[in-house]
């Protein structure tokens, strides 16, 4: 009987003690909440002190690495506030100066420099870990008087040229990384001076500003809803000729109100025992507001955000040079993310369909482009996240030579020049793991422009709307400069401009809790006491669970409000700028097609002259063993659905193992492009022509070359039916009877 009553007695006891347990949990939670509050306030105090110290630094920088200043842009004929620095590796990391140098250019988009290397898992950290010499392009807080975007682009060209000249022993030209805003400046510099630039990585970089998906890409509507670029000029006038980067930062923050108003601060409060160092480190960069000249911002807004002139060759420098991105001769890696609401994939990739009509046009321009689309990371995560650096950026760095030698295209199977790169974890059963660097596998998949266009989702009616915004912007800007600007310039003296900057809401938030605040000593004393006798609540506390759930509901509510706001803004934009009367008013023909003439409708700027018969014959038959292997390899790979790093690593290893030391990377790249060009121009003859040089080789040499070729071709995934068929054709050519097996009859090149 007692055993039957025991469960009932136990339940009754728990019911009786439940209020006591809830009271104890409530008391424990209350104590923890008070302690977290003091620690949170102290973190805000440290943040304010850090901000004030950072703003008084004339050359702020967040790099965790020591640097040497090499070139100061202020000493150039056209002075700029940019600087080129050599980065010293951390202790234990050895740099090989014979390797390709890396140059990282930080964005000047309201924040200070250093985001490319402010922690170990960064673009700089990854490159130096691989042994590459690294350089960093930084900038000062204030621009030089009269500084323009054209001056900055020319300075970047001089920096890149200096780095290349500093490494005559390097096997390749520098790889240059441009983050966000720095990416389009880099592309302009590479188009105007392509001879010194190696592979280019543009991360989170908008190049096609009118592009975007309906229901997303909210930033592209901002300019139209504010009436044009006049507001940029007005803010520059309020700054006494300087545009305050805090306005750009506040614009970024408005995109994600849940994070700005709640999530970031709650994350600090909820994990205040461990979160403070990371929080302060990020806020040091986020609050390091820098300035641009009014002319720089007007140039950016008018030519890029409003006019979208970068991809239709309507940007001309003062000396008459036209910026044509088709002049870029380096492989371009475009890294973007579906989770990026500042630079969505259509804005990062739309320039390709603006400049090139199809894959053939890309090939005719001798251009290779890889794009890699992350599935969820945000804008900052593209070049800040440690996870992204450990995966994507590590693979970009370790496979930079593979990317550099990718041919602009083969003939009828492999879409010329356009690839999508993917990074996947290596599985335990991955074939030939000896050819995989690290724990991830880098794969390139050929893509067509039809596939690219589906991702971009270009709509001509949207172009017409944005062209209307551009036209209206010119009218409103002219009205402002005539009727209002003289009064603002007269009223805003330097002291007034400085006072207005100090009253910016973002600055007030950063400076409110510094040691100058009367309550600062109390906050510091209380926080120090809490740290010595901390009482954290247990993770299963009922009230802590309620707090976490409430915080999640607040985030959800703010996200829903943001989505509603963005949908309303898009609807307003589409309705207003879709009006035919407004389009006609600003000079846009509602029935015109296309809305703007694109370079894709024109021939490439440097269209290749076809080889004459004598040159083709020379290149077909006068080849050495490496040329034979490369041509046969490309022939088989032209039927492959994808090529990954294992194929190139096998080729590189076999080349390096040659008794003569093998071909240099530059020579190997030239050979690959030459043989790919032959396969493009004369595909059938290029393969049948292999018989003539092969017949002059000994059986032993042909057997050795075939073994090398087979190793390269089978280094990755198993060959499919079409690849196997092509390999069998190549095998018959290599095993055909030779003219003589005497080594004296072989015609071997100096490479062998």
DOGU-789681 format. One record per residue: residue in three letters; x, y, z of N, C-alpha, C in turn. Coordinates in steps of 0.1 Angstrom, whole numbers, plus 5000, padded with zeros to 4 digits. Layout:
residues N
ALAXYZXYZXYZ ...
This chain:
residues 752
UNK500849885000500050005000500950135000 UNK502050125008502850245009503550274996 UNK503950164989504550184976503550244966 UNK502250214967501350274958501050414961 UNK501250454974501050594978502250684975 UNK503450624973504650704972504650804961 UNK504250764949504250864938503350984941 UNK502150954947501251064951501851154961 UNK502551094971503251184981504351264975 UNK505051204966506151274960505651394952 UNK504651374944504051484936503551594945 UNK502851554956502351654965503551734971 UNK504651674975505751744980506351844971 UNK506451794958506951884948506052004946 UNK504751984946503752094945503952194957 UNK504152134968504352224980505652304980 UNK506652244975507952314974508152394962 UNK507252384952507452454939507652604942 UNK506752674950506952814952508252844958 UNK508752764967510052784973511152774963 UNK511052674954512052664943512052784934 UNK510852824930510652934921511253064927 UNK511053074941511553194948513053194948 UNK513653074950515153064950515653094936 UNK515053044926515453074912515353214909 UNK514253284914514053424911515153504918 UNK515453474930516553544938517853534931 UNK518153404927519453384920519553454907 UNK518353454899518353534887518453684889 UNK517853734899517853874902519253924905 UNK519953844913521353874916522253874904 UNK522053774896522853764883522553874874 UNK521253914873520854024864521454154868 UNK521554184882522154304887523654304884 UNK524254194886525754184883526054204869 UNK525254134860525454154846525254294841 UNK524254364848524054504844525254594847 UNK525854574859527054654862528154614852 UNK528354494849529454454840529154514826 UNK527854514822527454564809527754714809 UNK527454794819527654934820529154964819 UNK529954874826531354894826531954864812 UNK531354774805531854744791531554874782 UNK530354934785530055064777531055174781 UNK531455174794532455274798533755254791 UNK534255124790535455094783535355124768 UNK534155094762533955124748534055274745 UNK533555364754533655504752535055554754 UNK535755504764537155544765537955494753 UNK537755374749538455324737538155414725 UNK536855454723536555544712537255674712 UNK537255734724537955864725539455854722 UNK540055754727541455734724541755704710 UNK540855634703540955594689540755724681 UNK539855814684539655934676540756024677 UNK541556024688542756114689543956054682 UNK543855934677545055874670544955924655 UNK546055994651546056054637546055944627 UNK546555824630546655714620546155594627 UNK544855584629544255464636544355344627 UNK544555224633544655104626544354994636 UNK543654894631543254774639544154654637 UNK545054664629545954544626546554494638 UNK546554364640547254304651548654264648 UNK549154304636550454274631551354404631 UNK552654384633553554504631553654534617 UNK553854654613554054704599555154804598 UNK555654814585556554914581555954994570 UNK555955124572555455214562556355224550 UNK555855194538556655194526556455314517 UNK555155344515554855454507553755534514 UNK553855664515552855754520552255834509 UNK550955814507550255874497550256024497 UNK550556084509550556224510551756284503 UNK552756204499553956254492553856234477 UNK552756184472552556164458552256304451 UNK552456304438552156434431550756484433 UNK549856384434548456414437548256354451 UNK548356424462548356364475547056304479 UNK547156184486545956114491546356064505 UNK545256034513545555984526545755834528 UNK546055774517546355624517547855594519 UNK548055474525549455444528549655294525 UNK550855254520551255124517552155074528 UNK551854954534552654904545553054764543 UNK554254724547554654584547554254524560 UNK553654414560553154354573554154244577 UNK554554254590555454154596554654034600 UNK555153914598554353794602554453774617 UNK553453704623553553664637554653574640 UNK554953564652556053474657555853324652 UNK556853264647556653124642556253104628 UNK555853214621555453214607556553254598 UNK556953174589558053204580557553244566 UNK558053354561557653414548558753374538 UNK558253334526559053304515558853414504 UNK559953494503559853614494559753574479 UNK560053444476559953394463558453364459 UNK557553364469556153334467555453464462 UNK554353444456553553554452553153644463 UNK553453784463552953874473551453894473 UNK550953924485549553954486549354094491 UNK548354164485548054304489546554304493 UNK546354354505544954364510544654514511 UNK543554554504543054694505541854704513 UNK541854774523540654794532539754894527 UNK538454874530537454974525537355094533 UNK537255214526537055334533535555374531 UNK534755314539533255324537532655374550 UNK533355464557532855514570533655464582 UNK534255344580534955284591536455304589 UNK537255284600538655294599539255174593 UNK540555174591541255064584541654954594 UNK541854834589542354724597541454594597 UNK540254604591539354494592539954364585 UNK540854384575541354274568542454194576 UNK542754244588543854174596543754214611 UNK542554224616542454254631542254134640 UNK542454014634542453894642543253794634 UNK543653684640544453584634543753514622 UNK542453484624541753424613541253534604 UNK542053594596541753704587542453684574 UNK542153774564542753764551544253764552 UNK544753864560546253874562546753744569 UNK546053704579546553584587546653464578 UNK545653444570545653324561546753334551 UNK546953444545548053464535549453444541 UNK549653494553550953484559551153344564 UNK550153274568550253134573550753044561 UNK550353084549550753014537552153054532 UNK552853144539554153184535554253294526 UNK553153364522553253474513553653604520 UNK554453684513554753824518553453904517 UNK553153984527551854054527552054204528 UNK551154274522551154424522549754464525 UNK549654584531548354634535548254774531 UNK547154814525546854944521545855004531 UNK546355104539545655164549545355314545 UNK544755384554544455524552544255594565 UNK544455734564544355814576542855854578 UNK542655924590541255954593540756064584 UNK541556164580541156274572541756274559 UNK540956304548541556304535542456434533 UNK543256424522544056544518543156644511 UNK543556764512542756874506542756854491 UNK541556854486541356844471541456694466 UNK541556604475541656464471540456414464 UNK540656334453539556284445539656134444 UNK538556074439538555924437539655894426 UNK539755974416540755944406542155944412 UNK542456034421543756034428543955904436 UNK542955864443543055734450543355614441 UNK542655604430542755494421544255494415 UNK544755614412546055624407547155584418 UNK546855624430547755584441547755434443 UNK546555374442546555224443547355154432 UNK547355214420548155154409549655174412 UNK550055284418551455304422551855204433 UNK550955184443551255094453551454954448 UNK550554904439550754774434551954754425 UNK552354864418553554854410554754854419 UNK554754924430555854924439556054784445 UNK554954714449555054584455555654484444 UNK555154494432555654404422557154424420 UNK557554554419559054574417559854534429 UNK559254524441559954484453560154334454 UNK559554254445559654114445560054064431 UNK561254094426561654044413561853894413 UNK562053834425562253694425560953614426 UNK559853684428558553614429558253554416 UNK557553434417557253364404555953414397 UNK555253514404554053564398553753704403 UNK552853764396552453904400551553894412 UNK551454014420550754004433549353974431 UNK548853904441547353884443546854004451 UNK545854064446545254184453543854164457 UNK543554194470542254174475541654304479 UNK540454334473539754454476538454424483 UNK538254474496537054444504536054554502 UNK534854514499533754604498534054724489 UNK534054844494534254964486535654964479 UNK536554904486537954904479537954814467 UNK536954724466536954634454536754704441 UNK535754804441535554874428536754964425 UNK537355024435538555104433539655014427 UNK539854894432540854804427540554764412 UNK539254744409538954704395539254824386 UNK538954944390539355064382540855074380 UNK541555054391543055054389543554944380 UNK542954824381543454714373543054734358 UNK541954804356541554834342542454944336 UNK542955034344543755144338545255104338 UNK545655014346547054974346547154824349 UNK546754744339546654594342547954524342 UNK549054584339550354504337550954454350 UNK550554524362551254484374550354394383 UNK549054374379548154314388547954164385 UNK548054084395547853944394546353914396 UNK546053794401544653754404544053854414 UNK542753884411542053984419540953914426 UNK540853944439539653894447538954014452 UNK537654024448536754134452535754074461 UNK535754114474534854044484533754144488 UNK532554104486531454194490531454324483 UNK531854324470532054444462530854474453 UNK530154584454529154614444529754674432 UNK529454624420529954684407528754714398 UNK527654654400526454684392525354734402 UNK525154864403524454914414522954914412 UNK522454904400521054894398520454754399 UNK521354654400520954514400520354484414 UNK519554374415519054324427517754254425 UNK517354174435516154094434514954174440 UNK513854154434512654214440512354144454 UNK511954224463511754164477513054154485 UNK514154204479515454214486516254334481 UNK517554334484518454444480517854584484 UNK517554604497516854724501517654854499 UNK519054844499519854964498519755024484 UNK519354954474519355014461518255114459 UNK517255114468516155204467516355334475 UNK517455334484517555444493517755584486 UNK518555584475518855714469517555764462 UNK516755684456515555724450514555784460 UNK514455724472513555764482513955884490 UNK515255924488515756054494515856164484 UNK515456144472515356244462516656274454 UNK517656184456518856194448520056234456 UNK521056274449522456294455522556434462 UNK521556514462521656644468521856634483 UNK521356524489521556504504522956474507 UNK523656404498525156384500525856514500 UNK525556604491526256734490525856814503 UNK524656804507524156884519524956834531 UNK525056704533525856654545527356694544 UNK527856694532529256744530529356894534 UNK528356974531528357114534528157124550 UNK527357044556527257044570528657014577 UNK529456934570530756904575531856994571 UNK531457114566532457204562533357164550 UNK532857074541533557024530534056884532 UNK533856824544534156684548532856604549 UNK532856484544531656404546531956304557 UNK531156304567531356224579530956084577 UNK531955994579531655844577530655794586 UNK530355864597529255814606527955814599 UNK527655894589526455884582526355754574 UNK527455714568527455584561527255464571 UNK527855474583527655364592526255364597 UNK525655474600524255474604523355424593 UNK523655444580522955384569522955234569 UNK524155184572524355034573523554984585 UNK523555054596522855004608521354994606 UNK520855094598519455094596518854974588 UNK519754904581519354784574518954664583 UNK519554664595519254554604518854604618 UNK517754664620517354724632517354634644 UNK517054504642517054404653518454394658 UNK519454394650520854384655521254514661 UNK520954624655521454754659520754794672 UNK519454774674518754824685518654724697 UNK518954594694518754494704519754384705 UNK519954314694520654184694522054204698 UNK522754304692524154324696524354354710 UNK523554444716523654484730523254374739 UNK522154294735521754184744522754074744 UNK523454054733524453944733525553984742 UNK525854114743526854154753526354134767 UNK525154174770524554154783524354014787 UNK523953924778523753784781524953714784 UNK526053744777527353674778528453774783 UNK528153854792529053964795530353914802 UNK530253794807531553734814532553704803 UNK532153674791533153624781533153714768 UNK532053794766531853864754532554004753 UNK532954054764533554194764534754214754 UNK535754124755536954154746536454154731 UNK535654054727535254054713534454174709 UNK533554214718532654324716533554454715 UNK534454474724535254594723536154604711 UNK536654484707537554474695536754514682 UNK535554464681534754494670534254644670 UNK533854694682533354834683534454934680 UNK535654894683536854984680536855004665 UNK536554904657536554924642535254994638 UNK534154944643532854994639532655144643 UNK533255184653533155324657534355414653 UNK535255364645536355444641536055524628 UNK535155614629534555684618535655764611 UNK535755754598536755834590535955924581 UNK536656014574536056114566536556104551 UNK535656154543535956174529535756314525 UNK536356354514535956494509534556494503 UNK533956604503532656614497532656574482 UNK533756604475533856574461533956424459 UNK534656354468534756204467533356144468 UNK532556184478531256124480530356164469 UNK530456284464529656314452529956234440 UNK531256204438531756124427531155984428 UNK531255924440530755794443529255784440 UNK528455874446527055864445526555894431 UNK527155994424526656034411527055924401 UNK528255874401528755784391528455644394 UNK528255604406528055464409526655434414 UNK526255484426524955454431523855504423 UNK523955634418522955684409523055654395 UNK524255684389524455664375524755524370 UNK525255444379525655304375526555314363 UNK527555404363528355424351529555344350 UNK529855264360531155184360531155074350 UNK529955014347529954904338529354934324 UNK529255064321528855104308529855204302 UNK531055214308532155284302531855434301 UNK531155494311530855634311531655704322 UNK532655644328533555714337534855744330 UNK535155874329536355914322537056004331 UNK538355974333539256054342539556194335 UNK540056284343540356414339541356424328 UNK542256324327543256324316542756244303 UNK541456214303540856154291540755994292 UNK541355934302541255784303539855744306 UNK539355644299538055584301538255454309 UNK537455434319537555314327536655204321 UNK537355104315536654994308537154874315 UNK536254804323536654694331537054574322 UNK536754574309537154474300538654474298 UNK539354584302540754584301541454514312 UNK540754464322541354384332541854254326 UNK543054224328543654104322543953994333 UNK543654014345543853924356542653834358 UNK542853714363541653634367540953714379 UNK539653714379538853784389538053684397 UNK538253694410537453604419536353694426 UNK535153664424534053744430533453664441 UNK533553714453533153644465531953724471 UNK530753664472529553734477528753634485 UNK527653684490526753594498525353624496 UNK524553524497523053544497522553614509 UNK523353604520522853674532523353824533 UNK523953874523524454014523523354104518 UNK522854194526521854284522522454424517 UNK523854434518524554554514524954534499 UNK525554414497526054384483525554244480 UNK524254234476523754104472524354054459 UNK524253924457524953864445524653934432 UNK523453974429523254044416524054174415 UNK524354244425525154364424526654324423 UNK527054214429528454164428528754104414 UNK527754054408527953974395527354044383 UNK526454134385525754194373526654264363 UNK527854304367528854364358529254274346 UNK529154144349529654054338528654054326 UNK527354054329526354054318526254194312 UNK526654294320526754434314527854444304 UNK529054384307530254394299530354294287 UNK529754174289529954064280528554014276 UNK528453984263527153934258527053784261 UNK528153704261528053564264529453514267 UNK529553384268530853324271531853344261 UNK531453344248532453374237533053514238 UNK532253614242532853744244533753744255 UNK533553674266534453664277535753604273 UNK535653494265536853424260537653514250 UNK536953584241537553674232538353784239 UNK537953814251538653924258539753864267 UNK539953734266541053664274540853674289 UNK539553664293539253684307538753564314 UNK539153544326538753424334538053484347 UNK536853444350536153494362535653374370 UNK535953374383535353274392534453344402 UNK533253294404532453354415532153244425 UNK532153284438531853194449530753264457 UNK529553194459528453254466528253184479 UNK528453254490528153194503526653184505 UNK526253094513524753074514524153154525 UNK524853214535524153284545524853394552 UNK526253404551526953504559526553644555 UNK526653734564526353874561527453944555 UNK527254074552528254154545529654154552 UNK529654184565530954184572531554044573 UNK530653944574531253814575532053764563 UNK531853824552532553794540534053814542 UNK534453924549535853944551536253954565 UNK535353924575535653934589535453804596 UNK534553724592534253594599535453504599 UNK535753454611536753354612536453224604 UNK535153184605534753064598534953074583 UNK534653194577534853224563536253224560 UNK537153284568538553294565539153154565 UNK538753074575539352934576538852854564 UNK537852884557537352794546537652864533 UNK536752964529536853024516538153094514 UNK538553184523539753264521541053174521 UNK541053074529542152974529542252904516 UNK541152864510541152804497541552894486 UNK541053014486541453114476542953134477 UNK543553134489544953164490545753044486 UNK545352924490546152804487546052764472 UNK544952814466544752774452544852894442 UNK545552994447545753114438546453074425 UNK547452984426548152944413547252874404 UNK546352784410545352714402544452804395 UNK543952904402543053004396543853084385 UNK545053114388545853194378546053134365 UNK546152994365546452924352545152874346 UNK544052894352542752844345542652924332 UNK542452844321542352914308541052984306 UNK541053094298539853164295538753084288 UNK539052964284538052874278538652774269 UNK537852664267538152564257537052574246 UNK537052484237536152504225534752484227 UNK534152364225532752354224532052294236 UNK532852254246532152184258532252274270 UNK533452314273533652394286533352534283 UNK532352594290532052734288533252824291 UNK533652904282534852974283534853074294 UNK535853064303536253174312535353194324 UNK534153134325533253154336533153024345 UNK533453034358533452924366532752964380 UNK532152864386531652884400532552804409 UNK533052864419533952794428533152754440 UNK533452634445532852584457533852524467 UNK533652534480534552484490533752384498 UNK534252264498533552154505534552084514 UNK533952034525534751954535535251824528 UNK536451784530536951654525536351544533 UNK535851444526535251324533536351224535 UNK536151134545537151034547537450944535 UNK536450934526536650854514537050934502 UNK537551064504537951144493539051084485 UNK538951074472539951004464541251094464 UNK542351024464543651094463543851214473 UNK543651184486543751294496545151364496 UNK546151294490547451354490547551484482 UNK546551494473546551614464545651724470 UNK545051704482544251804488544951874499 UNK544952014498545652094508544652124519 UNK544952084532544052114543542952014544 UNK541852064549540651974552539452004543 UNK539652104533538552134524539052114510 UNK538052094501538352074487537852184478 UNK538752244470538352354462538052304448 UNK536852334443536352284430535852394422 UNK536152394409535652494399534652424390 UNK533452474388532452414379532252514368 UNK532352474356532052574345530652614344 UNK530352744342529052794341528852864328 UNK527552884325527152954313526553094317 UNK526453184307525853314310524353294313 UNK523753194307522353174310522153144325 UNK523053054331522953024345523253154353 UNK524253234348524553354356523453454355 UNK522753464344521653564342520453524351 UNK520253394353519153344362519453394376 UNK520753394380521053434394520953594395 UNK521253664384521253814385519753864384 UNK518953794376517553834374517453974370 UNK518054014359518054154354516654184348 UNK516154304351514854344346515054484340 UNK514654494327514854624320513954734326 UNK512754694330511854794336512454854349 UNK513254774356513954834368515054924364 UNK515754894353516754984348516155124344 UNK514955114338514255244335513955324347 UNK513555254358513255324370514455394376 UNK515555314376516755374382517355484373 UNK517155474360517655584351516755704354 UNK515555684358514655804362515155864375 UNK515655784384516255834397517455914393 UNK518255864384519455944380519156074374 UNK518156074365517756204359517156304369 UNK516356254378515756334389516856384398 UNK517856304401518856344410519656464404 UNK519856464391520556574385519756704387 UNK518456694386517656814387517656864402 UNK517456774411517356814425518756864430 UNK519756804425521156844429521456984424 UNK521057014411521257144406520457254413 UNK519157214417518357304424519057334438 UNK519557234445520157254458521457344456 UNK522257324446523457394445523257544442 UNK522157574435521757704431521057784442 UNK520157714449519257784458519657774473 UNK520257664477520457634491521957634495 UNK522757574486524157554490524957684494 UNK524757794487525557914492525257954506 UNK523957934511523557974524524157874534 UNK524157744531524757644541526257664542 UNK526957694531528357714531528757844539 UNK527857944539528158064546527858044561 UNK526957954564526557944579527457844586 UNK527957734579528657634585530157664585 UNK530657734596532057764597532757634603 UNK534057634603534757514609534357474623 UNK534157574633533657534646532257484646 UNK531357534637530057484636530057344631 UNK530857314620530957184615531457084625 UNK532457124633532957024643531957004654 UNK531157104658530157084668529056994662 UNK528657004650527656914644528156774643 UNK529456754640529956614640529856554654 UNK530256634664530256574678528756544682 UNK527756604676526356584680525756474672 UNK526456404663525956294656525456184665 UNK524256134663523756034672524655914675 UNK525455864665526355754667527455794677 UNK527955924675529055964683528555984698 UNK527456034699526856054713526755924720 UNK526355814712526255684718527655624722 UNK528655664715529955614718530655684729 UNK530255814731530955894741530155914754 UNK528955864755528055894766528555834779 UNK529255724779529655654792531155654795 UNK531855754790533255754792533655794806 UNK534855794810535355834823534955974826 UNK534656054816534256194819532856204825 UNK532056094824530756094830530756084845 UNK529956164852530056164867529856034873 UNK529055944867528855814873529855704869 UNK530855744862531855644857532655584869 UNK533055654879533755594891532855484898 UNK531555524899530655424906530555294897 UNK530455314884530255194875531555114876 UNK532655174875533955094875534055024889 UNK533855094900533955034913533054914915 UNK531754934911530754824912531154704903 UNK531654734891531954624882533154544887 UNK534154614893535354544899534954464911 UNK533954514919533454424930532754304925 UNK531954314914531254204909532254094904 UNK533254144897534254044892534953964903 UNK535054024914535753954925534853854932 UNK533553874931532553784938531353764929 UNK531553704917530553684907529553564911 UNK528253584908527253474911526453444899 UNK527053384889526253354876525153254879 UNK524053274872522953184874523153064866 UNK522552954870522652824863521852834849 UNK522352754840521752764826520252714826 UNK519852634836518452574836517552664845 UNK517952784848517052874856515852914848 UNK514652904855513452934848513353074843 UNK513853174851513753314847514753344836 UNK515853284836516853304825516253254812 UNK515553134812514853084800513853184795 UNK513053244805512053344801512753464795 UNK513853504800514653624794515053594780 UNK515653474778516153434765514953424755 UNK513853374759512653364750512153504747 UNK512153594757511653734754512553804744 UNK513853784746514853844737514653794722 UNK514353664721514153604708512853664701 UNK511853684710510653744704510853884700 UNK511653964707511954094703512654104690 UNK513654014688514354004675513353974664 UNK512453874666511453834656510553954653 UNK510154024663509254144660509954244652 UNK511154274656511954384649512254334634 UNK512554214632512754164619511454174610 UNK510354134616509054154609508754294605 UNK509054384615508854524612509754574600 UNK511054524601512054564590511554514577 UNK511054384576510554334564509354414558 UNK508454444567507354534563507754664558 UNK508754724565509254854560509954844547 UNK510754744545511454724532510454694521 UNK509454624523508454594513507654724509 UNK507354804519506754934517507655024509 UNK508855034512509855114505509955074490 UNK510054944488510154894475508854924467 UNK507754914473506454944466506355084462 UNK506755174472506755314469507755354458 UNK508955294458509855324447509355274434 UNK508855154433508355104420507255184415 UNK506355224424505155294419505555434415 UNK506355504422506755644419507555644406 UNK508655574405509555584394509155494382 UNK508055434384507455364372506455444364 UNK506255574369505355664362505955714349 UNK505255694338505755734325505955884325 UNK505055964331505156104330506456154337 UNK506856084348508056124355509256084347 UNK509155974341510355924332510556024321 UNK509456064314509656154303510156294308 UNK509756334320510156464326511656474327 UNK512256364331513756364333514456314321 UNK513856294310514456254298514656104295 UNK513856024302513955874300512755834291 UNK513055774280511955724271511355594277 UNK510155594281509555474286509455354277 UNK509555384264509555274254510855234248 UNK511955304253513255274248513755134252 UNK514455074243515054944247516354924239 UNK517454904245517754904259517655044265 UNK517555054279517555184285518855254284 UNK519955174286521255234285522155144276 UNK522955204267523755114259524855054267 UNK525054924265525954844273527154804265 UNK528354794271529454734263529254594258 UNK528354524264528054384260527554384245 UNK526954494241526454504227527554544217 UNK528754574222529854614214530854514214 UNK531854514204532954424204533954454215 UNK534654354220535654374231536654474227 UNK537254544236538154654233539454604226 UNK539854484229541154434224540854294218 UNK539954294208539554164202540854104195 UNK541053974198542153904193542153894178 UNK543353904172543453884158543753734156 UNK542953674147543053524145544453494140 UNK544953374145546253334140546253294126 UNK547253324119547353284105547853144104 UNK547753084092548052934091549452904096 UNK550452984093551752954097551952944112 UNK551353034119551453034134550752914139 UNK549652884134548852764139549752634137 UNK550352624125551152504123552352504132 UNK552952614134554152624143553752574158 UNK552552624162552152584176551652444177 UNK551152394166550552254166551652154167 UNK552752174160553752064159555052094166 UNK555452214169556652244175556452254190 UNK556352134197556052134211556952034218 UNK557052054231557851954239556951864247 UNK557551784256556751684263555651754272 UNK555951864279555051934287553851984279 UNK554152044267553052084259552151974255 UNK552751854252551851744248550951704259 UNK551551694271550751654283549651754286 UNK549951884285548951994287547851984277 UNK548151974264547151974254546251844256 UNK546851734259546051614261545151624273 UNK545751684284544951704296543751794294 UNK543951914287542852004284541851944275 UNK542251854266541251784257540351704265 UNK540851624275540051544283539151624293 UNK539751724299539051804308537951894302 UNK538051914289537051994283535651924283 UNK535651794286534451724288534051704303 UNK534851754312534651734326533551824332 UNK532751774340531751864347532351954357 UNK533551924362534152014372535651974373 UNK536452064377537852044379538152094393 UNK538952024401539252064415540752074417 UNK541052114429542452144431543452024430 UNK542851904431543651784431544351774417 UNK543651804406544151794393545351884392 UNK545252014396546352104395547452074404 UNK547252034416548251994425549051874420 UNK548451784413549151674407550051724396 UNK549451804387550251864377551451944382 UNK551252024392552352104398553452014404 UNK552951904411553951814417554751744407 UNK554151694397554851624386555751714379 UNK555351834377556251934370557451964378 UNK557251984391558352024400559351904402 UNK558851784400559651664402560551634390 UNK560451714379561251694367562651724370 UNK563551644364565051664367565551804365 UNK564951874355565352014352564752114361 UNK563852074370563252164379561852204375 UNK561452174363560152204358559952344353 UNK558852364347558552504342558152594353 UNK558352724352557952814362556452834361 UNK555852894371554352914370553952994359 UNK554753104356554453184345554553114332 UNK555553024330555652944318554552844317 UNK554152784328553152684328551752754324 UNK551552874330550352944326550252974311 UNK551453014306551453054292551252924283 UNK551852814287551652694280550152644280 UNK549552654292548152614293547252704284 UNK547452834284546652924276546952904261 UNK548152874258548452854243547752734238 UNK547852624246547252494242545752504242 UNK545152574252543752594252543252674240 UNK544052774236543752854224543752774211 UNK544652684210544752594199543452504198 UNK543052454210541952364211540652444208 UNK540752574210539552654206539452684191 UNK540652714185540652754171540552634162 UNK541352534165541352414156541252294165 UNK540052264170539952154180540352014174 UNK539851984162540251844157541651834154 UNK542151934147543651934143544551934155 UNK544151994165545052004177545251864183 UNK544251774182544451634187545151544177 UNK544751554165545351464155546851504153 UNK547151634155548551684153549451624164 UNK548951564175549751514185550551394180 UNK550051324169550751204164552051234159 UNK552251354152553551384146554651404156 UNK554551484167555651494176555751364185 UNK554651294187554751174195555551064188 UNK555351054175556050944168557550964168 UNK558051074171559451094172560051064186 UNK559151034195559651004209559850854211 UNK560650824220560950684223559650624230 UNK559550494230558450424237558550454252 UNK559750454257559850474271559450614275 UNK559750714267559350854270557850864269 UNK557250804259555850824257555150744269 UNK555650634273555050564284555050644297 UNK556250714299556350804311555350914310 UNK555250984298554351094297552951054299 UNK552550934294551150884295550850854310 UNK551850804317551650774331551450914339 UNK552251014335552051144342550651194339 UNK550251184326548951234322547851164329 UNK547951034330546850954337546750994352 UNK547951014358547951054372547251184374 UNK547451284365546751414366545251394364 UNK544851324354543451314350542651234361 UNK543251144367542551064377542751104391 UNK543351224393543651274407542351314414 UNK541251344406540051394412539051284412 UNK537751324409536651224409536851134397 UNK536251014397536450914386535950984373 UNK536650944362536250994349534950944345 UNK534151034338532850984333533050924320 UNK531950884313532050814301532750894290 UNK532351014289532951094278534451124280 UNK534751154293536151174296536951044294 UNK536450934297537150804295537350784280 UNK536350814272536450794258537550884252 UNK537651004257538751094252540051044257 UNK540151004270541450944275541850824266 UNK540950744262541250624254541850674241 UNK541250774235541850824222543250874224 UNK543450944235544850994238545750874241 UNK545350774247546150654250546550584237 UNK545650584228546050524215547150604208 UNK547050734209548050814203549450794209 UNK549450784223550750774230551350634228 UNK550450534225551050394224551250354210 UNK551050444200551250404186552750384184 UNK553150294174554550274172555250404169 UNK556450414175557250534172558150514160 UNK558650624155559550624143560850544147 UNK561250564159562450484164562450494179 UNK562950384185563050384200564350424204 UNK565250454195566650504198566550644204 UNK567150674215567050804221567650914212 UNK568550874203569150974194568151024184 UNK567050954182566050994172564951084178 UNK564951094191563951174198564251324197 UNK563351404195563451544195562951604208 UNK563751614218563351654231563651804232 UNK562751874239562952014241563852034253 UNK564252154255565052184267564352164280 UNK563052154280562352134292562551994297 UNK562751894288562951754291564451724291 
